[in-house]
Amino acid sequence: MKENIAQATIESLLQYFDRLIPLGREEKELIAEKFHPRLYRRRQYALQEGDVCTQFYFVVRGCLRMYKVDDHGNIHILQFAAKDYWINDLGSFHSMKPSELNIDALEDTMVLQISYQDLIALYTQAPKFDRIFRVLIENSFVRLQKRLLQNISSTAEERYQSFFDVYPHLANRLPQVQIAAFLGITPEFLSRLRKRLSKTPKAKP
């Protein structure tokens, strides 16, 4: 039974890679060898501030969040990762230094995780993955850059609309407090914003 679950989990990652670039038999075998399934229960940490980030996570189902807690106890969410998303603290992962971030599960979440050592071995044994992960990291950097620009130049309404564009599948799954922490506004303000937008007439096509 466990082998069937593990195979189905690996298959989801193989399908993900095949959408980017076709994989050969040996490359698929390497994926099954280097990536390991793990279930994180709701509220369970995948990474805690002060620990070194040793894994790169691919989400098969569920949802993880990466966030920072400031000196006043406020939570600032940098990223959500649901199905087919990747997440880790890249700085800690590559430097092997303690992380300033937390990653935990908002739902029971199944991931495939790969260690830094196994990822480097994957690059060496199959150079195709070096290119794939370079693109993944570049795309992640672009998304974070856009978020930074939005936080300094966009209205709360524009940030809310951008959240829907990036995470349409999470809008009705996440508690309002989580979305507010991602947008950098209070839950009360988000509630008022949602009510106002729901009353705004939609433009006719």
Stockholm file with secondary structure:
# STOCKHOLM 1.0

chainA/1-205         MKENIAQATIESLLQYFDRLIPLGREEKELIAEKFHPRLYRRRQYALQEGDVCTQFYFVVRGCLRMYKVDDHGNIHILQFAAKDYWINDLGSFHSMKPSELNIDALEDTMVLQISYQDLIALYTQAPKFDRIFRVLIENSFVRLQKRLLQNISSTAEERYQSFFDVYPHLANRLPQVQIAAFLGITPEFLSRLRKRLSKTPKAKP
#=GR chainA/1-205 SS CHHHHHHHHHHHHHHHHHHHSCCCHHHHHHHHHHCEEEEECTTCEEECTTSBCCEEEEEEESCEEEEEECTTSCEEEEEEECTTCEECCHHHHHHCCBCSCEEEESSCEEEEEEEHHHHHHHHHHCHHHHHHHHHHHHHHHHHHHHHHHHHHHSCHHHHHHHHHHHCTTTTTTSCHHHHHHHHTSCHHHHHHHHHHHHHSCCCCC
#=GC SS_cons         CHHHHHHHHHHHHHHHHHHHSCCCHHHHHHHHHHCEEEEECTTCEEECTTSBCCEEEEEEESCEEEEEECTTSCEEEEEEECTTCEECCHHHHHHCCBCSCEEEESSCEEEEEEEHHHHHHHHHHCHHHHHHHHHHHHHHHHHHHHHHHHHHHSCHHHHHHHHHHHCTTTTTTSCHHHHHHHHTSCHHHHHHHHHHHHHSCCCCC
//
